[in-house]
Amino acid sequence: MTVIIAGTLHLPEGDRETALQETASLVVETRDQQGCEHYVWSADPTSATRVYVFEKWSSVEALAAHLAGPYYQNMLASLGKYGIADADVAKYRIDLEEPVYDPQGTPRADFFTE
């Protein structure tokens, strides 16, 4: 079962870019973990402090291995020294995944492959 991690957190104004640059190697290393399909922490261009978190894991087991491993611990330690605030990050189990665009190239909100 696919697991999505999505949300936001805030880093102090003036420190966000430094913190994200400092942790970029951890992002790259995490992407090589078994079961990691997407992993990004990105600055919101409309806010001086907001960071978006987006992760896609192939299974609960893959996510559990990540959370127990060094990349997650190092990310927490690196960002933690800057003072994370207002974290609102959640996990979601995905039971159906399909493209936004149907075979004719039309964007669709409904689920059309069932």
PASEBA-1860 file (N, C-alpha, C; in nm, 3 decimals):
! residues 114
1> MTVIIAGT> 0.085/-0.117/0.000/0.000/0.000/0.000/0.090/0.124/0.000 ~ 0.066/0.213/-0.090/0.142/0.338/-0.100/0.110/0.428/0.018 ~ 0.212/0.496/0.069/0.195/0.593/0.177/0.250/0.728/0.130 ~ 0.170/0.832/0.147/0.210/0.969/0.115/0.230/1.044/0.246 ~ 0.337/1.119/0.254/0.361/1.213/0.364/0.351/1.351/0.302 ~ 0.268/1.438/0.358/0.253/1.572/0.301/0.222/1.671/0.412 ~ 0.275/1.791/0.395/0.245/1.895/0.493/0.340/2.011/0.484 ~ 0.337/2.092/0.588/0.421/2.211/0.595/0.484/2.224/0.732
9> LHLPEGDR> 0.593/2.298/0.734/0.655/2.340/0.858/0.718/2.475/0.832 ~ 0.760/2.541/0.936/0.822/2.673/0.922/0.959/2.673/0.988 ~ 1.053/2.735/0.919/1.187/2.759/0.971/1.204/2.909/0.984 ~ 1.287/2.956/1.075/1.302/3.100/1.096/1.340/3.174/0.968 ~ 1.279/3.291/0.951/1.311/3.374/0.836/1.461/3.402/0.835 ~ 1.522/3.388/0.721/1.665/3.408/0.707/1.746/3.280/0.722 ~ 1.689/3.178/0.783/1.758/3.050/0.802/1.708/2.941/0.707 ~ 1.591/2.960/0.650/1.529/2.853/0.572/1.619/2.805/0.457
17> ETALQETA> 1.670/2.897/0.377/1.751/2.857/0.261/1.878/2.784/0.305 ~ 1.942/2.833/0.409/2.062/2.768/0.461/2.030/2.627/0.510 ~ 1.920/2.614/0.583/1.881/2.484/0.637/1.850/2.385/0.524 ~ 1.778/2.428/0.422/1.745/2.339/0.312/1.869/2.300/0.232 ~ 1.959/2.394/0.215/2.084/2.363/0.144/2.167/2.264/0.225 ~ 2.171/2.285/0.355/2.248/2.197/0.444/2.196/2.054/0.442 ~ 2.067/2.037/0.422/2.007/1.903/0.427/1.986/1.843/0.286 ~ 2.028/1.911/0.182/2.007/1.862/0.045/2.069/1.725/0.023
25> SLVVETRD> 2.186/1.700/0.080/2.249/1.568/0.062/2.167/1.458/0.128 ~ 2.100/1.489/0.239/2.014/1.390/0.304/1.893/1.357/0.217 ~ 1.841/1.458/0.147/1.729/1.436/0.055/1.774/1.340/-0.055 ~ 1.889/1.366/-0.113/1.941/1.280/-0.220/1.962/1.138/-0.170 ~ 2.022/1.123/-0.054/2.048/0.990/0.002/1.918/0.916/0.034 ~ 1.819/0.988/0.086/1.691/0.927/0.119/1.623/0.874/-0.006 ~ 1.636/0.944/-0.117/1.574/0.899/-0.242/1.629/0.764/-0.289 ~ 1.745/0.726/-0.241/1.803/0.597/-0.276/1.757/0.484/-0.184
33> QQGCEHYV> 1.681/0.516/-0.080/1.633/0.412/0.011/1.530/0.324/-0.060 ~ 1.532/0.197/-0.024/1.434/0.104/-0.080/1.293/0.152/-0.048 ~ 1.209/0.159/-0.149/1.069/0.196/-0.130/1.042/0.345/-0.139 ~ 1.146/0.427/-0.150/1.125/0.572/-0.164/1.098/0.604/-0.310 ~ 0.981/0.658/-0.337/0.944/0.693/-0.474/0.956/0.843/-0.499 ~ 0.927/0.924/-0.401/0.944/1.070/-0.409/0.982/1.120/-0.270 ~ 1.070/1.220/-0.266/1.110/1.277/-0.138/1.162/1.418/-0.163 ~ 1.092/1.517/-0.112/1.137/1.655/-0.132/1.091/1.743/-0.016
41> WSADPTSA> 1.179/1.832/0.023/1.149/1.940/0.116/1.176/2.066/0.036 ~ 1.075/2.151/0.016/1.095/2.265/-0.072/1.041/2.394/-0.011 ~ 1.109/2.504/-0.044/1.069/2.635/0.005/0.946/2.683/-0.070 ~ 0.852/2.742/0.002/0.735/2.805/-0.058/0.777/2.944/-0.106 ~ 0.768/2.971/-0.236/0.813/3.101/-0.286/0.725/3.219/-0.242 ~ 0.611/3.191/-0.180/0.524/3.299/-0.134/0.538/3.329/0.014 ~ 0.630/3.258/0.081/0.650/3.274/0.224/0.799/3.270/0.254 ~ 0.843/3.350/0.348/0.985/3.352/0.385/1.022/3.240/0.483
49> TRVYVFEK> 0.921/3.167/0.534/0.949/3.066/0.636/0.894/2.927/0.605 ~ 0.793/2.916/0.520/0.723/2.789/0.498/0.805/2.694/0.411 ~ 0.802/2.565/0.452/0.864/2.456/0.377/0.757/2.351/0.355 ~ 0.748/2.303/0.231/0.657/2.194/0.199/0.733/2.063/0.205 ~ 0.669/1.965/0.264/0.723/1.829/0.274/0.634/1.740/0.187 ~ 0.697/1.665/0.098/0.622/1.566/0.019/0.707/1.441/0.004 ~ 0.649/1.329/0.044/0.717/1.200/0.033/0.618/1.097/-0.018 ~ 0.667/1.002/-0.097/0.585/0.890/-0.142/0.665/0.763/-0.120
57> WSSVEALA> 0.608/0.673/-0.041/0.673/0.547/-0.006/0.591/0.431/-0.060 ~ 0.657/0.326/-0.104/0.588/0.212/-0.165/0.510/0.130/-0.064 ~ 0.544/0.142/0.065/0.476/0.062/0.166/0.498/0.122/0.305 ~ 0.417/0.077/0.398/0.433/0.116/0.539/0.569/0.067/0.589 ~ 0.610/-0.051/0.545/0.738/-0.107/0.588/0.856/-0.021/0.540 ~ 0.847/0.028/0.417/0.954/0.115/0.364/0.960/0.245/0.444 ~ 0.845/0.302/0.475/0.842/0.424/0.556/0.897/0.396/0.696 ~ 0.859/0.284/0.754/0.908/0.249/0.888/1.060/0.236/0.889
65> AHLAGPYY> 1.116/0.176/0.786/1.262/0.163/0.777/1.327/0.301/0.768 ~ 1.266/0.390/0.692/1.318/0.527/0.681/1.314/0.597/0.817 ~ 1.201/0.590/0.884/1.185/0.659/1.012/1.279/0.604/1.119 ~ 1.319/0.479/1.107/1.411/0.419/1.203/1.557/0.438/1.164 ~ 1.580/0.493/1.047/1.715/0.500/0.993/1.786/0.632/1.013 ~ 1.912/0.638/0.968/1.996/0.755/0.993/1.957/0.880/0.915 ~ 1.902/0.866/0.795/1.870/0.986/0.717/1.761/1.068/0.785 ~ 1.659/0.999/0.836/1.552/1.069/0.907/1.607/1.134/1.034
73> QNMLASLG> 1.685/1.060/1.110/1.742/1.114/1.235/1.832/1.234/1.206 ~ 1.913/1.225/1.102/2.002/1.336/1.066/1.924/1.456/1.015 ~ 1.815/1.433/0.943/1.732/1.544/0.896/1.672/1.617/1.015 ~ 1.619/1.542/1.111/1.561/1.604/1.231/1.666/1.686/1.306 ~ 1.783/1.629/1.322/1.889/1.699/1.396/1.933/1.824/1.322 ~ 1.950/1.815/1.191/1.996/1.930/1.112/1.894/2.043/1.112 ~ 1.769/2.011/1.085/1.666/2.115/1.082/1.630/2.162/1.223 ~ 1.638/2.070/1.318/1.603/2.103/1.456/1.688/2.213/1.516
81> KYGIADAD> 1.812/2.223/1.475/1.898/2.327/1.530/1.856/2.467/1.486 ~ 1.774/2.474/1.381/1.723/2.603/1.335/1.591/2.640/1.403 ~ 1.524/2.541/1.459/1.398/2.568/1.528/1.278/2.554/1.438 ~ 1.233/2.432/1.419/1.112/2.405/1.341/0.991/2.454/1.418 ~ 0.901/2.523/1.348/0.778/2.572/1.411/0.657/2.534/1.326 ~ 0.544/2.526/1.390/0.415/2.505/1.323/0.416/2.389/1.224 ~ 0.474/2.278/1.263/0.475/2.162/1.175/0.335/2.102/1.165 ~ 0.290/2.081/1.045/0.161/2.019/1.017/0.184/1.919/0.903
89> VAKYRIDL> 0.231/1.801/0.939/0.268/1.698/0.842/0.190/1.572/0.877 ~ 0.127/1.512/0.776/0.043/1.395/0.799/0.080/1.284/0.701 ~ 0.038/1.162/0.733/0.057/1.049/0.642/-0.079/1.001/0.593 ~ -0.079/0.948/0.470/-0.202/0.904/0.404/-0.179/0.769/0.339 ~ -0.272/0.677/0.361/-0.269/0.550/0.289/-0.345/0.569/0.159 ~ -0.290/0.518/0.050/-0.351/0.536/-0.081/-0.408/0.402/-0.128 ~ -0.537/0.401/-0.157/-0.599/0.276/-0.203/-0.617/0.273/-0.355 ~ -0.606/0.387/-0.422/-0.619/0.392/-0.567/-0.536/0.507/-0.620
97> EEPVYDPQ> -0.460/0.479/-0.723/-0.378/0.583/-0.785/-0.396/0.573/-0.936 ~ -0.418/0.687/-0.998/-0.428/0.691/-1.143/-0.389/0.829/-1.193 ~ -0.364/0.844/-1.322/-0.321/0.973/-1.373/-0.431/1.078/-1.367 ~ -0.391/1.203/-1.365/-0.487/1.313/-1.371/-0.547/1.322/-1.511 ~ -0.465/1.294/-1.612/-0.510/1.306/-1.751/-0.555/1.171/-1.804 ~ -0.672/1.168/-1.868/-0.720/1.044/-1.928/-0.647/1.018/-2.060 ~ -0.676/0.906/-2.125/-0.604/0.874/-2.249/-0.619/0.979/-2.360 ~ -0.721/1.061/-2.354/-0.739/1.166/-2.453/-0.668/1.296/-2.413
105> GTPRADFF> -0.602/1.297/-2.297/-0.530/1.415/-2.251/-0.616/1.515/-2.176 ~ -0.734/1.475/-2.134/-0.825/1.562/-2.060/-0.801/1.548/-1.910 ~ -0.779/1.659/-1.838/-0.764/1.649/-1.693/-0.898/1.612/-1.629 ~ -0.892/1.518/-1.535/-1.017/1.470/-1.473/-1.003/1.463/-1.323 ~ -1.106/1.507/-1.253/-1.110/1.498/-1.107/-1.166/1.363/-1.063 ~ -1.249/1.301/-1.144/-1.307/1.172/-1.108/-1.204/1.061/-1.131 ~ -1.231/0.946/-1.072/-1.146/0.829/-1.092/-1.207/0.747/-1.204 ~ -1.139/0.741/-1.315/-1.198/0.689/-1.437/-1.147/0.551/-1.478
113> TE> -1.057/0.492/-1.401/-1.005/0.360/-1.440/-1.076/0.245/-1.372 ~ -1.164/0.274/-1.279/-1.234/0.166/-1.207/-1.343/0.106/-1.293
END
